[in-house]
């Protein structure tokens, strides 16, 4: 978020952060280890229901396209099911992302308007009502709907490729699940980065700066910083994407096996 929202440097001046590792170093030196986790309370609170809704949405999307439970879906159908999960998660994601982004940039600027996630939510609601808390919802949808489609389609595709001939997909080994999940995360973020940059800019902008929403953000970014600015933070996102999503899918597969063992008819 700090890389995505850093202001364009004045002529002759260096940028605030020259890249991912410079941002990491300056954050660590200026704020300590806790600076690396700034604004994480809101996402942590929402992460369990968000992923529950995400995988539920994907499962529902698959069922809606099946005539009977044994039907094998095509990859476009899996993509469509994944997109539905992105719609579902936005309700939880949008306010959490808004709060996280505001807390992360305030630490970088040195201003302390919000004392924490709850205080940030209260002030946003006081200033603009529920619209203030959910600012950036359309951009969150633009990011998560296609990215979630790519996420789940890629995971299912990789699972099929990695399954040995004559074996079931459900018997895939842990290393192969980790590899498929991690690579799915990379494909997910390859699609999600441009709208994520626009979302971060829009959610952290002062009220009224972008009256036409993401169109104004897009015009300003391309005019002032070029198309490459839509991929700000690419390195940081990709460093996170593989391990985070490998762990996510492994957790899901283990949980499903456990639940099927405990309550097979549930």
C-alpha positions as CSV (number, residue, x, y, z in Angstrom):
1,X,0.0,0.0,0.0
2,X,2.8,2.4,0.8
3,X,4.4,1.8,-2.6
4,X,1.1,2.1,-4.4
5,X,0.2,5.4,-2.7
6,X,3.5,7.2,-2.5
7,X,3.3,10.6,-4.2
8,X,5.1,11.4,-7.4
9,X,8.5,13.0,-6.6
10,X,9.2,16.6,-7.5
11,X,11.6,17.2,-10.3
12,X,15.2,16.4,-9.2
13,X,13.9,14.7,-6.0
14,X,14.2,10.9,-5.4
15,X,11.0,9.0,-4.7
16,X,10.0,8.3,-1.1
17,X,10.7,4.6,-1.7
18,X,13.0,3.3,-4.5
19,X,11.4,-0.1,-4.3
20,X,10.1,-3.0,-2.2
21,X,13.3,-3.6,-0.2
22,X,13.9,0.2,0.4
23,X,10.3,0.5,1.7
24,X,10.9,-2.5,4.0
25,X,14.2,-1.1,5.3
26,X,12.8,2.4,5.9
27,X,9.7,1.0,7.7
28,X,11.8,-1.2,9.9
29,X,14.2,1.6,10.8
30,X,11.5,4.2,11.3
31,X,8.8,2.2,13.1
32,X,10.3,-1.1,14.1
33,X,8.8,-4.5,13.4
34,X,5.3,-3.4,14.4
35,X,5.4,-1.0,11.4
36,X,5.4,-4.0,9.1
37,X,2.0,-5.0,10.6
38,X,0.4,-1.6,10.6
39,X,-3.4,-1.7,10.0
40,X,-3.6,-5.5,10.2
41,X,-6.3,-5.7,13.0
42,X,-9.2,-5.1,10.6
43,X,-8.0,-7.8,8.0
44,X,-7.3,-10.3,10.8
45,X,-10.8,-9.9,12.3
46,X,-12.3,-10.4,8.8
47,X,-10.0,-13.1,7.5
48,X,-11.9,-16.1,8.9
49,X,-15.4,-15.1,7.8
50,X,-14.0,-13.8,4.5
51,X,-12.3,-17.1,3.5
52,X,-15.4,-19.1,4.7
53,X,-17.6,-16.9,2.5
54,X,-15.0,-17.1,-0.4
55,X,-14.9,-20.9,-0.5
56,X,-18.7,-21.1,0.1
57,X,-19.2,-18.8,-2.9
58,X,-17.0,-20.9,-5.1
59,X,-18.8,-24.1,-4.0
60,X,-22.2,-22.4,-4.7
61,X,-21.0,-21.2,-8.1
62,X,-20.1,-24.8,-9.0
63,X,-23.4,-26.2,-7.8
64,X,-25.4,-23.6,-9.7
65,X,-23.8,-24.9,-13.0
66,X,-24.1,-28.6,-12.3
67,X,-27.2,-30.6,-13.3
68,X,-26.1,-33.3,-10.9
69,X,-23.2,-33.4,-8.3
70,X,-21.0,-35.6,-10.4
71,X,-20.8,-33.3,-13.4
72,X,-17.3,-32.2,-14.2
73,X,-17.1,-28.5,-14.9
74,X,-15.1,-26.9,-17.7
75,X,-12.4,-24.3,-16.9
76,X,-14.6,-21.4,-18.0
77,X,-17.3,-22.7,-15.6
78,X,-14.8,-22.9,-12.8
79,X,-13.7,-19.3,-13.6
80,X,-17.4,-18.2,-13.4
81,X,-17.8,-20.0,-10.0
82,X,-14.6,-18.2,-8.7
83,X,-16.0,-14.8,-9.8
84,X,-19.1,-15.4,-7.7
85,X,-16.9,-16.0,-4.7
86,X,-15.3,-12.6,-5.3
87,X,-18.7,-10.9,-5.2
88,X,-19.5,-12.5,-1.9
89,X,-16.2,-11.6,-0.2
90,X,-16.4,-7.9,-1.1
91,X,-18.9,-7.2,1.6
92,X,-16.3,-8.1,4.2
93,X,-13.2,-7.1,2.3
94,X,-14.1,-3.5,1.3
95,X,-14.2,-1.9,4.8
96,X,-11.3,-3.9,6.0
97,X,-9.2,-2.8,3.1
98,X,-10.2,0.8,3.6
99,X,-9.2,0.8,7.2
100,X,-5.9,-1.0,6.6
101,X,-4.9,1.3,3.8
102,X,-5.6,4.5,5.9
103,X,-3.7,3.2,8.9
104,X,-0.7,2.2,6.7
105,X,-0.3,5.5,4.9
106,X,-0.8,7.6,8.1
107,X,2.2,5.9,9.6
108,X,4.3,6.7,6.5
109,X,3.3,10.4,6.6
110,X,3.9,10.8,10.3
111,X,0.3,12.0,11.0
112,X,-1.7,10.2,13.6
113,X,-5.4,10.8,12.9
114,X,-6.5,7.3,13.9
115,X,-5.3,5.4,17.0
116,X,-6.3,2.0,15.6
117,X,-8.7,0.1,13.5
118,X,-11.8,0.6,15.7
119,X,-11.1,4.4,16.0
120,X,-10.6,4.6,12.2
121,X,-14.0,2.8,11.6
122,X,-15.7,5.1,14.1
123,X,-14.3,8.3,12.6
124,X,-15.1,7.2,9.0
125,X,-18.7,6.4,10.0
126,X,-19.0,9.7,11.9
127,X,-17.7,11.7,8.9
128,X,-19.5,10.1,6.0
129,X,-21.8,7.3,7.4
130,X,-21.6,3.8,6.0
131,X,-20.5,5.1,2.6
132,X,-17.3,6.3,4.2
133,X,-16.6,2.9,5.6
134,X,-17.3,1.2,2.2
135,X,-15.5,3.7,0.0
136,X,-13.8,1.8,-2.8
137,X,-16.3,-1.1,-2.9
138,X,-16.7,-0.9,-6.7
139,X,-12.9,-1.1,-7.1
140,X,-12.7,-4.0,-4.7
141,X,-15.3,-5.8,-6.9
142,X,-13.2,-4.9,-10.0
143,X,-10.2,-6.4,-8.3
144,X,-11.7,-9.5,-6.6
145,X,-14.3,-10.8,-9.1
146,X,-11.9,-11.5,-12.1
147,X,-8.9,-12.3,-9.7
148,X,-11.0,-14.8,-7.8
149,X,-12.1,-16.4,-11.0
150,X,-8.5,-16.8,-12.0
151,X,-7.5,-18.0,-8.5
152,X,-9.9,-20.9,-8.3
153,X,-9.7,-21.9,-12.0
154,X,-5.9,-22.0,-11.9
155,X,-5.9,-24.0,-8.6
156,X,-8.2,-26.7,-10.1
157,X,-6.3,-26.8,-13.3
158,X,-3.0,-27.3,-11.5
159,X,-4.4,-29.9,-9.3
160,X,-5.5,-31.9,-12.3
161,X,-2.1,-31.5,-14.0
162,X,-0.3,-32.6,-10.8
163,X,-2.5,-35.6,-10.1
164,X,-0.7,-38.8,-11.2
165,X,-2.5,-40.9,-13.8
166,X,-4.9,-43.4,-12.2
167,X,-5.0,-41.4,-8.9
168,X,-7.8,-39.2,-7.5
169,X,-7.4,-35.4,-7.1
170,X,-8.4,-35.8,-3.5
171,X,-5.3,-37.8,-2.8
172,X,-2.9,-35.1,-3.9
173,X,0.2,-34.8,-1.7
174,X,0.9,-31.9,0.6
175,X,3.8,-30.5,-1.5
176,X,1.7,-30.6,-4.6
177,X,-1.2,-28.8,-2.9
178,X,1.2,-26.2,-1.7
179,X,2.6,-25.7,-5.2
180,X,-0.8,-25.5,-6.8
181,X,-2.1,-23.1,-4.1
182,X,1.0,-20.9,-4.3
183,X,1.0,-20.6,-8.1
184,X,-2.8,-19.9,-8.0
185,X,-2.0,-17.0,-5.7
186,X,0.5,-15.6,-8.2
187,X,-2.0,-15.9,-11.1
188,X,-4.6,-14.3,-8.9
189,X,-2.4,-11.2,-8.1
190,X,-1.2,-10.9,-11.7
191,X,-4.8,-10.1,-12.5
192,X,-5.6,-8.1,-9.3
193,X,-2.6,-5.7,-9.1
194,X,-3.9,-2.9,-11.5
195,X,-7.3,-2.5,-9.8
196,X,-5.6,-2.9,-6.4
197,X,-3.4,0.1,-7.1
198,X,-6.4,2.1,-8.1
199,X,-8.3,0.9,-5.0
200,X,-5.5,1.9,-2.7
201,X,-5.2,5.4,-4.3
202,X,-9.0,5.9,-4.2
203,X,-9.5,4.7,-0.6
204,X,-6.7,6.8,0.8
205,X,-7.5,10.0,-1.1
206,X,-9.1,13.0,0.6
207,X,-12.9,13.3,0.2
208,X,-13.9,14.8,-3.1
209,X,-10.5,14.4,-4.8
210,X,-11.9,11.9,-7.3
211,X,-15.5,12.8,-8.0
212,X,-15.8,10.3,-10.9
213,X,-14.4,7.4,-8.9
214,X,-11.9,5.0,-10.4
215,X,-11.9,6.8,-13.8
216,X,-10.4,9.9,-12.3
217,X,-7.8,7.8,-10.4
218,X,-6.9,5.9,-13.6
219,X,-6.6,9.2,-15.7
220,X,-4.4,10.8,-13.1
221,X,-2.1,7.8,-12.7
222,X,-1.5,7.3,-16.4
223,X,-1.2,11.0,-17.1
224,X,1.4,11.6,-14.4
225,X,3.2,8.3,-14.0
226,X,2.5,6.2,-17.0
227,X,0.9,2.7,-17.4
228,X,3.7,1.1,-15.3
229,X,2.3,2.8,-12.2
230,X,-0.6,0.4,-12.3
231,X,1.9,-2.3,-11.3
232,X,3.4,-0.5,-8.3
233,X,4.1,-2.9,-5.5
234,X,4.4,-5.8,-7.9
235,X,7.5,-7.3,-6.1
236,X,6.0,-7.0,-2.7
237,X,2.7,-8.6,-3.7
238,X,4.4,-11.5,-5.5
239,X,6.8,-12.2,-2.5
240,X,3.6,-12.6,-0.4
241,X,1.4,-14.3,-2.9
242,X,3.0,-17.8,-3.1
243,X,3.4,-18.7,0.6
244,X,0.2,-17.0,1.7
245,X,-2.0,-18.8,-0.8
246,X,-0.1,-22.1,-0.6
247,X,-1.0,-22.1,3.1
248,X,-4.6,-21.0,2.4
249,X,-5.3,-23.9,0.1
250,X,-3.5,-26.4,2.3
251,X,-5.6,-25.2,5.2
252,X,-8.8,-25.6,3.2
253,X,-7.9,-29.1,2.0
254,X,-7.0,-30.3,5.5
255,X,-10.1,-28.8,7.0
256,X,-12.4,-30.5,4.3
257,X,-10.7,-33.9,4.9
258,X,-11.1,-33.4,8.7
259,X,-14.8,-32.4,8.4
260,X,-15.5,-35.3,6.0
261,X,-14.0,-37.7,8.5
262,X,-15.8,-36.2,11.5
263,X,-19.2,-35.7,9.8
264,X,-19.2,-37.5,6.5
265,X,-22.9,-36.8,5.9
266,X,-22.8,-33.1,6.7
